């Protein structure tokens, strides 16, 4: 077995960890007071996890960049809600 399997699997493990945390928060979605000074925390965690993944695996190809851009536009417009 390759001794550096963790360096190859690291970006995917981090991504799975972040997806798991977000899924857990969605399942435990109980009504809470909005704390405006903490609204940036989850987007920041997701942005850092995305950056870490892209740093290890490289930028996606042209078609995936277009698909990602469309998903960002759809999500920011509220269409996916």
Biopython code that builds the backbone (N, CA, C, O; Angstrom):
import numpy as np
from Bio.PDB.StructureBuilder import StructureBuilder

atoms = [
    (1, "UNK", "N", (0.843, -1.187, 0.000)),
    (1, "UNK", "CA", (0.000, 0.000, 0.000)),
    (1, "UNK", "C", (0.881, 1.241, 0.000)),
    (1, "UNK", "O", (1.933, 1.267, 0.638)),
    (2, "UNK", "N", (0.451, 2.245, -0.706)),
    (2, "UNK", "CA", (1.202, 3.477, -0.820)),
    (2, "UNK", "C", (1.288, 4.166, 0.544)),
    (2, "UNK", "O", (0.285, 4.312, 1.243)),
    (3, "UNK", "N", (2.489, 4.581, 0.906)),
    (3, "UNK", "CA", (2.676, 5.210, 2.212)),
    (3, "UNK", "C", (2.141, 6.634, 2.260)),
    (3, "UNK", "O", (1.906, 7.177, 3.340)),
    (4, "UNK", "N", (1.952, 7.228, 1.113)),
    (4, "UNK", "CA", (1.476, 8.608, 1.073)),
    (4, "UNK", "C", (0.007, 8.681, 0.654)),
    (4, "UNK", "O", (-0.406, 9.607, -0.045)),
    (5, "UNK", "N", (-0.761, 7.709, 1.084)),
    (5, "UNK", "CA", (-2.176, 7.683, 0.702)),
    (5, "UNK", "C", (-2.930, 8.851, 1.331)),
    (5, "UNK", "O", (-3.901, 9.350, 0.762)),
    (6, "UNK", "N", (-2.480, 9.283, 2.508)),
    (6, "UNK", "CA", (-3.181, 10.385, 3.172)),
    (6, "UNK", "C", (-2.996, 11.695, 2.407)),
    (6, "UNK", "O", (-3.905, 12.525, 2.378)),
    (7, "UNK", "N", (-1.839, 11.889, 1.793)),
    (7, "UNK", "CA", (-1.635, 13.115, 1.026)),
    (7, "UNK", "C", (-2.510, 13.135, -0.226)),
    (7, "UNK", "O", (-2.896, 14.205, -0.698)),
    (8, "UNK", "N", (-2.823, 11.961, -0.761)),
    (8, "UNK", "CA", (-3.690, 11.893, -1.928)),
    (8, "UNK", "C", (-5.163, 11.952, -1.541)),
    (8, "UNK", "O", (-5.979, 12.503, -2.280)),
    (9, "UNK", "N", (-5.504, 11.388, -0.388)),
    (9, "UNK", "CA", (-6.900, 11.335, 0.040)),
    (9, "UNK", "C", (-7.285, 12.525, 0.911)),
    (9, "UNK", "O", (-8.469, 12.730, 1.178)),
    (10, "UNK", "N", (-6.314, 13.310, 1.356)),
    (10, "UNK", "CA", (-6.569, 14.429, 2.253)),
    (10, "UNK", "C", (-7.624, 15.408, 1.767)),
    (10, "UNK", "O", (-8.546, 15.724, 2.519)),
    (11, "UNK", "N", (-7.522, 15.901, 0.534)),
    (11, "UNK", "CA", (-8.527, 16.863, 0.068)),
    (11, "UNK", "C", (-9.940, 16.285, 0.064)),
    (11, "UNK", "O", (-10.912, 16.985, 0.349)),
    (12, "UNK", "N", (-10.038, 15.018, -0.258)),
    (12, "UNK", "CA", (-11.363, 14.400, -0.300)),
    (12, "UNK", "C", (-11.898, 14.157, 1.111)),
    (12, "UNK", "O", (-13.101, 14.264, 1.344)),
    (13, "UNK", "N", (-11.015, 13.832, 2.045)),
    (13, "UNK", "CA", (-11.447, 13.641, 3.429)),
    (13, "UNK", "C", (-11.915, 14.955, 4.043)),
    (13, "UNK", "O", (-12.899, 14.988, 4.782)),
    (14, "UNK", "N", (-11.203, 16.040, 3.730)),
    (14, "UNK", "CA", (-11.609, 17.347, 4.241)),
    (14, "UNK", "C", (-12.965, 17.733, 3.673)),
    (14, "UNK", "O", (-13.825, 18.243, 4.390)),
    (15, "UNK", "N", (-13.152, 17.487, 2.380)),
    (15, "UNK", "CA", (-14.434, 17.806, 1.753)),
    (15, "UNK", "C", (-15.560, 16.984, 2.367)),
    (15, "UNK", "O", (-16.638, 17.512, 2.641)),
    (16, "UNK", "N", (-15.318, 15.696, 2.584)),
    (16, "UNK", "CA", (-16.341, 14.854, 3.206)),
    (16, "UNK", "C", (-16.648, 15.299, 4.625)),
    (16, "UNK", "O", (-17.799, 15.244, 5.057)),
    (17, "UNK", "N", (-15.637, 15.737, 5.351)),
    (17, "UNK", "CA", (-15.849, 16.231, 6.711)),
    (17, "UNK", "C", (-16.732, 17.477, 6.699)),
    (17, "UNK", "O", (-17.650, 17.597, 7.510)),
    (18, "UNK", "N", (-16.457, 18.397, 5.788)),
    (18, "UNK", "CA", (-17.259, 19.622, 5.705)),
    (18, "UNK", "C", (-18.693, 19.298, 5.290)),
    (18, "UNK", "O", (-19.639, 19.845, 5.857)),
    (19, "UNK", "N", (-18.863, 18.415, 4.308)),
    (19, "UNK", "CA", (-20.211, 18.023, 3.883)),
    (19, "UNK", "C", (-20.944, 17.355, 5.045)),
    (19, "UNK", "O", (-22.139, 17.586, 5.234)),
    (20, "UNK", "N", (-20.251, 16.539, 5.817)),
    (20, "UNK", "CA", (-20.871, 15.897, 6.978)),
    (20, "UNK", "C", (-21.312, 16.897, 8.030)),
    (20, "UNK", "O", (-22.391, 16.762, 8.607)),
    (21, "UNK", "N", (-20.479, 17.902, 8.280)),
    (21, "UNK", "CA", (-20.837, 18.931, 9.266)),
    (21, "UNK", "C", (-22.050, 19.721, 8.798)),
    (21, "UNK", "O", (-22.964, 19.990, 9.578)),
    (22, "UNK", "N", (-22.054, 20.091, 7.525)),
    (22, "UNK", "CA", (-23.192, 20.845, 6.988)),
    (22, "UNK", "C", (-24.458, 19.986, 7.029)),
    (22, "UNK", "O", (-25.525, 20.482, 7.390)),
    (23, "UNK", "N", (-24.353, 18.709, 6.667)),
    (23, "UNK", "CA", (-25.516, 17.812, 6.704)),
    (23, "UNK", "C", (-26.030, 17.651, 8.127)),
    (23, "UNK", "O", (-27.239, 17.639, 8.357)),
    (24, "UNK", "N", (-25.121, 17.528, 9.073)),
    (24, "UNK", "CA", (-25.529, 17.399, 10.472)),
    (24, "UNK", "C", (-26.259, 18.645, 10.944)),
    (24, "UNK", "O", (-27.241, 18.558, 11.682)),
    (25, "UNK", "N", (-25.780, 19.795, 10.518)),
    (25, "UNK", "CA", (-26.462, 21.035, 10.897)),
    (25, "UNK", "C", (-27.832, 21.142, 10.252)),
    (25, "UNK", "O", (-28.762, 21.680, 10.854)),
    (26, "UNK", "N", (-27.966, 20.630, 9.027)),
    (26, "UNK", "CA", (-29.272, 20.660, 8.366)),
    (26, "UNK", "C", (-30.260, 19.718, 9.040)),
    (26, "UNK", "O", (-31.445, 20.033, 9.144)),
    (27, "UNK", "N", (-29.777, 18.559, 9.499)),
    (27, "UNK", "CA", (-30.657, 17.601, 10.174)),
    (27, "UNK", "C", (-31.112, 18.150, 11.511)),
    (27, "UNK", "O", (-32.271, 17.986, 11.893)),
    (28, "UNK", "N", (-30.211, 18.796, 12.220)),
    (28, "UNK", "CA", (-30.536, 19.359, 13.531)),
    (28, "UNK", "C", (-31.062, 20.792, 13.424)),
    (28, "UNK", "O", (-30.868, 21.599, 14.332)),
    (29, "UNK", "N", (-31.708, 21.091, 12.343)),
    (29, "UNK", "CA", (-32.156, 22.443, 12.065)),
    (29, "UNK", "C", (-33.301, 22.840, 12.989)),
    (29, "UNK", "O", (-34.471, 22.635, 12.668)),
    (30, "UNK", "N", (-32.959, 23.397, 14.113)),
    (30, "UNK", "CA", (-33.959, 23.890, 15.056)),
    (30, "UNK", "C", (-33.984, 25.420, 14.966)),
    (30, "UNK", "O", (-32.956, 26.039, 14.694)),
    (31, "UNK", "N", (-35.139, 26.024, 15.190)),
    (31, "UNK", "CA", (-35.215, 27.493, 15.129)),
    (31, "UNK", "C", (-34.298, 28.133, 16.177)),
    (31, "UNK", "O", (-34.309, 27.760, 17.351)),
    (32, "UNK", "N", (-33.520, 29.088, 15.725)),
    (32, "UNK", "CA", (-32.595, 29.796, 16.607)),
    (32, "UNK", "C", (-32.663, 31.284, 16.294)),
    (32, "UNK", "O", (-33.119, 31.698, 15.228)),
    (33, "UNK", "N", (-32.201, 32.062, 17.241)),
    (33, "UNK", "CA", (-32.084, 33.498, 16.998)),
    (33, "UNK", "C", (-30.947, 33.734, 16.013)),
    (33, "UNK", "O", (-29.927, 33.045, 16.040)),
    (34, "UNK", "N", (-31.139, 34.706, 15.159)),
    (34, "UNK", "CA", (-30.096, 35.068, 14.210)),
    (34, "UNK", "C", (-29.069, 35.932, 14.927)),
    (34, "UNK", "O", (-29.410, 36.925, 15.570)),
    (35, "UNK", "N", (-27.802, 35.535, 14.806)),
    (35, "UNK", "CA", (-26.713, 36.315, 15.386)),
    (35, "UNK", "C", (-25.934, 36.936, 14.230)),
    (35, "UNK", "O", (-25.080, 36.281, 13.634)),
    (36, "UNK", "N", (-26.222, 38.188, 13.914)),
    (36, "UNK", "CA", (-25.614, 38.814, 12.733)),
    (36, "UNK", "C", (-24.090, 38.823, 12.744)),
    (36, "UNK", "O", (-23.465, 38.777, 11.685)),
    (37, "UNK", "N", (-23.486, 38.882, 13.925)),
    (37, "UNK", "CA", (-22.028, 38.922, 13.964)),
    (37, "UNK", "C", (-21.394, 37.548, 13.697)),
    (37, "UNK", "O", (-20.170, 37.454, 13.619)),
    (38, "UNK", "N", (-22.202, 36.473, 13.556)),
    (38, "UNK", "CA", (-21.669, 35.136, 13.280)),
    (38, "UNK", "C", (-22.165, 34.573, 11.956)),
    (38, "UNK", "O", (-21.965, 33.389, 11.684)),
    (39, "UNK", "N", (-22.806, 35.391, 11.125)),
    (39, "UNK", "CA", (-23.340, 34.898, 9.855)),
    (39, "UNK", "C", (-22.251, 34.511, 8.855)),
    (39, "UNK", "O", (-22.516, 33.755, 7.920)),
    (40, "UNK", "N", (-21.053, 35.007, 9.036)),
    (40, "UNK", "CA", (-19.980, 34.743, 8.086)),
    (40, "UNK", "C", (-19.258, 33.427, 8.357)),
    (40, "UNK", "O", (-18.459, 32.998, 7.524)),
    (41, "UNK", "N", (-19.506, 32.771, 9.486)),
    (41, "UNK", "CA", (-18.708, 31.614, 9.900)),
    (41, "UNK", "C", (-18.859, 30.439, 8.933)),
    (41, "UNK", "O", (-17.847, 29.925, 8.455)),
    (42, "UNK", "N", (-20.063, 29.999, 8.628)),
    (42, "UNK", "CA", (-20.236, 28.837, 7.757)),
    (42, "UNK", "C", (-19.763, 29.108, 6.327)),
    (42, "UNK", "O", (-19.086, 28.249, 5.763)),
    (43, "UNK", "N", (-20.079, 30.249, 5.709)),
    (43, "UNK", "CA", (-19.502, 30.499, 4.386)),
    (43, "UNK", "C", (-17.971, 30.527, 4.407)),
    (43, "UNK", "O", (-17.330, 30.100, 3.446)),
    (44, "UNK", "N", (-17.391, 31.023, 5.486)),
    (44, "UNK", "CA", (-15.941, 31.050, 5.589)),
    (44, "UNK", "C", (-15.370, 29.633, 5.688)),
    (44, "UNK", "O", (-14.357, 29.332, 5.057)),
    (45, "UNK", "N", (-16.000, 28.773, 6.464)),
    (45, "UNK", "CA", (-15.556, 27.374, 6.574)),
    (45, "UNK", "C", (-15.651, 26.682, 5.221)),
    (45, "UNK", "O", (-14.735, 25.959, 4.830)),
    (46, "UNK", "N", (-16.734, 26.892, 4.513)),
    (46, "UNK", "CA", (-16.901, 26.272, 3.197)),
    (46, "UNK", "C", (-15.884, 26.811, 2.191)),
    (46, "UNK", "O", (-15.359, 26.054, 1.375)),
    (47, "UNK", "N", (-15.606, 28.109, 2.246)),
    (47, "UNK", "CA", (-14.625, 28.700, 1.332)),
    (47, "UNK", "C", (-13.226, 28.162, 1.608)),
    (47, "UNK", "O", (-12.479, 27.878, 0.671)),
    (48, "UNK", "N", (-12.864, 28.020, 2.871)),
    (48, "UNK", "CA", (-11.543, 27.480, 3.215)),
    (48, "UNK", "C", (-11.436, 26.026, 2.786)),
    (48, "UNK", "O", (-10.400, 25.615, 2.263)),
    (49, "UNK", "N", (-12.484, 25.241, 2.997)),
    (49, "UNK", "CA", (-12.454, 23.842, 2.576)),
    (49, "UNK", "C", (-12.341, 23.722, 1.058)),
    (49, "UNK", "O", (-11.638, 22.846, 0.555)),
    (50, "UNK", "N", (-13.023, 24.591, 0.336)),
    (50, "UNK", "CA", (-12.918, 24.593, -1.127)),
    (50, "UNK", "C", (-11.518, 24.981, -1.560)),
    (50, "UNK", "O", (-10.953, 24.361, -2.461)),
    (51, "UNK", "N", (-10.961, 25.987, -0.935)),
    (51, "UNK", "CA", (-9.613, 26.414, -1.271)),
    (51, "UNK", "C", (-8.593, 25.312, -1.003)),
    (51, "UNK", "O", (-7.706, 25.074, -1.823)),
    (52, "UNK", "N", (-8.716, 24.634, 0.153)),
    (52, "UNK", "CA", (-7.793, 23.551, 0.465)),
    (52, "UNK", "C", (-7.899, 22.411, -0.542)),
    (52, "UNK", "O", (-6.888, 21.827, -0.932)),
    (53, "UNK", "N", (-9.107, 22.098, -0.957)),
    (53, "UNK", "CA", (-9.294, 21.032, -1.931)),
    (53, "UNK", "C", (-8.696, 21.414, -3.273)),
    (53, "UNK", "O", (-7.995, 20.610, -3.887)),
    (54, "UNK", "N", (-8.961, 22.629, -3.739)),
    (54, "UNK", "CA", (-8.431, 23.074, -5.026)),
    (54, "UNK", "C", (-6.913, 23.241, -4.990)),
    (54, "UNK", "O", (-6.244, 23.067, -6.009)),
    (55, "UNK", "N", (-6.379, 23.573, -3.841)),
    (55, "UNK", "CA", (-4.927, 23.707, -3.717)),
    (55, "UNK", "C", (-4.239, 22.365, -3.936)),
    (55, "UNK", "O", (-3.149, 22.310, -4.506)),
    (56, "UNK", "N", (-4.868, 21.291, -3.488)),
    (56, "UNK", "CA", (-4.274, 19.963, -3.620)),
    (56, "UNK", "C", (-4.535, 19.334, -4.979)),
    (56, "UNK", "O", (-3.674, 18.639, -5.520)),
    (57, "UNK", "N", (-5.711, 19.574, -5.531)),
    (57, "UNK", "CA", (-6.097, 18.867, -6.753)),
    (57, "UNK", "C", (-5.954, 19.713, -8.009)),
    (57, "UNK", "O", (-6.007, 19.167, -9.111)),
    (58, "UNK", "N", (-5.780, 20.993, -7.890)),
    (58, "UNK", "CA", (-5.689, 21.861, -9.055)),
    (58, "UNK", "C", (-7.053, 22.376, -9.460)),
    (58, "UNK", "O", (-8.083, 21.866, -9.019)),
    (59, "UNK", "N", (-7.049, 23.373, -10.289)),
    (59, "UNK", "CA", (-8.299, 23.990, -10.727)),
    (59, "UNK", "C", (-9.042, 23.065, -11.690)),
    (59, "UNK", "O", (-8.410, 22.312, -12.430)),
    (60, "UNK", "N", (-10.365, 23.111, -11.689)),
    (60, "UNK", "CA", (-11.125, 22.268, -12.619)),
    (60, "UNK", "C", (-10.983, 22.763, -14.055)),
    (60, "UNK", "O", (-10.520, 23.876, -14.305)),
    (61, "UNK", "N", (-11.391, 21.914, -14.985)),
    (61, "UNK", "CA", (-11.330, 22.270, -16.393)),
    (61, "UNK", "C", (-12.355, 23.326, -16.757)),
    (61, "UNK", "O", (-13.115, 23.788, -15.905)),
    (62, "UNK", "N", (-12.373, 23.703, -18.018)),
    (62, "UNK", "CA", (-13.234, 24.776, -18.488)),
    (62, "UNK", "C", (-14.715, 24.514, -18.308)),
    (62, "UNK", "O", (-15.444, 25.390, -17.842)),
    (63, "UNK", "N", (-15.176, 23.318, -18.670)),
    (63, "UNK", "CA", (-16.616, 23.019, -18.567)),
    (63, "UNK", "C", (-17.061, 23.014, -17.107)),
    (63, "UNK", "O", (-18.170, 23.450, -16.797)),
    (64, "UNK", "N", (-16.202, 22.523, -16.204)),
    (64, "UNK", "CA", (-16.581, 22.493, -14.790)),
    (64, "UNK", "C", (-16.588, 23.889, -14.191)),
    (64, "UNK", "O", (-17.359, 24.168, -13.273)),
    (65, "UNK", "N", (-15.743, 24.762, -14.700)),
    (65, "UNK", "CA", (-15.776, 26.147, -14.232)),
    (65, "UNK", "C", (-17.093, 26.818, -14.622)),
    (65, "UNK", "O", (-17.652, 27.590, -13.844)),
    (66, "UNK", "N", (-17.587, 26.523, -15.824)),
    (66, "UNK", "CA", (-18.872, 27.064, -16.269)),
    (66, "UNK", "C", (-20.009, 26.503, -15.414)),
    (66, "UNK", "O", (-20.904, 27.243, -15.004)),
    (67, "UNK", "N", (-19.975, 25.198, -15.146)),
    (67, "UNK", "CA", (-21.008, 24.569, -14.314)),
    (67, "UNK", "C", (-20.973, 25.142, -12.900)),
    (67, "UNK", "O", (-22.021, 25.425, -12.320)),
    (68, "UNK", "N", (-19.770, 25.316, -12.342)),
    (68, "UNK", "CA", (-19.654, 25.894, -11.003)),
    (68, "UNK", "C", (-20.175, 27.335, -10.978)),
    (68, "UNK", "O", (-20.852, 27.736, -10.032)),
    (69, "UNK", "N", (-19.862, 28.100, -12.008)),
    (69, "UNK", "CA", (-20.360, 29.474, -12.085)),
    (69, "UNK", "C", (-21.878, 29.527, -12.157)),
    (69, "UNK", "O", (-22.502, 30.373, -11.516)),
    (70, "UNK", "N", (-22.483, 28.619, -12.941)),
    (70, "UNK", "CA", (-23.946, 28.558, -13.021)),
    (70, "UNK", "C", (-24.546, 28.180, -11.671)),
    (70, "UNK", "O", (-25.580, 28.720, -11.277)),
    (71, "UNK", "N", (-23.902, 27.254, -10.962)),
    (71, "UNK", "CA", (-24.402, 26.856, -9.641)),
    (71, "UNK", "C", (-24.292, 28.004, -8.643)),
    (71, "UNK", "O", (-25.179, 28.194, -7.812)),
    (72, "UNK", "N", (-23.211, 28.765, -8.724)),
    (72, "UNK", "CA", (-23.055, 29.917, -7.836)),
    (72, "UNK", "C", (-24.128, 30.956, -8.117)),
    (72, "UNK", "O", (-24.714, 31.513, -7.189)),
    (73, "UNK", "N", (-24.388, 31.220, -9.392)),
    (73, "UNK", "CA", (-25.431, 32.190, -9.738)),
    (73, "UNK", "C", (-26.807, 31.709, -9.305)),
    (73, "UNK", "O", (-27.599, 32.490, -8.778)),
    (74, "UNK", "N", (-27.100, 30.423, -9.523)),
    (74, "UNK", "CA", (-28.401, 29.887, -9.126)),
    (74, "UNK", "C", (-28.565, 29.916, -7.611)),
    (74, "UNK", "O", (-29.636, 30.252, -7.104)),
    (75, "UNK", "N", (-27.513, 29.568, -6.897)),
    (75, "UNK", "CA", (-27.581, 29.577, -5.434)),
    (75, "UNK", "C", (-27.694, 30.970, -4.861)),
    (75, "UNK", "O", (-28.437, 31.190, -3.905)),
    (76, "UNK", "N", (-26.962, 31.920, -5.438)),
    (76, "UNK", "CA", (-27.004, 33.279, -4.903)),
    (76, "UNK", "C", (-28.315, 33.973, -5.224)),
    (76, "UNK", "O", (-28.707, 34.909, -4.527)),
    (77, "UNK", "N", (-29.002, 33.524, -6.274)),
    (77, "UNK", "CA", (-30.294, 34.133, -6.599)),
    (77, "UNK", "C", (-31.435, 33.513, -5.801)),
    (77, "UNK", "O", (-32.567, 33.993, -5.858)),
    (78, "UNK", "N", (-31.142, 32.454, -5.062)),
    (78, "UNK", "CA", (-32.167, 31.806, -4.260)),
    (78, "UNK", "C", (-32.947, 30.750, -5.004)),
    (78, "UNK", "O", (-33.925, 30.223, -4.474)),
    (79, "UNK", "N", (-32.543, 30.426, -6.219)),
    (79, "UNK", "CA", (-33.281, 29.469, -7.047)),
    (79, "UNK", "C", (-33.202, 28.060, -6.482)),
    (79, "UNK", "O", (-34.132, 27.275, -6.663)),
    (80, "UNK", "N", (-32.126, 27.727, -5.811)),
    (80, "UNK", "CA", (-31.947, 26.379, -5.277)),
    (80, "UNK", "C", (-32.554, 26.196, -3.896)),
    (80, "UNK", "O", (-32.470, 25.104, -3.334)),
    (81, "UNK", "N", (-33.147, 27.207, -3.348)),
    (81, "UNK", "CA", (-33.684, 27.111, -1.995)),
    (81, "UNK", "C", (-34.935, 26.300, -1.956)),
    (81, "UNK", "O", (-35.520, 26.118, -0.889)),
]
sb = StructureBuilder()
sb.init_structure("model")
sb.init_model(0)
sb.init_chain("A")
sb.init_seg("    ")
for serial, (resi, resn, name, xyz) in enumerate(atoms, 1):
    if name == "N":
        sb.init_residue(resn, " ", resi, " ")
    sb.init_atom(name, np.array(xyz, "f"), 0.0, 1.0, " ", f" {name:<3s}", serial, name[0])
structure = sb.get_structure()
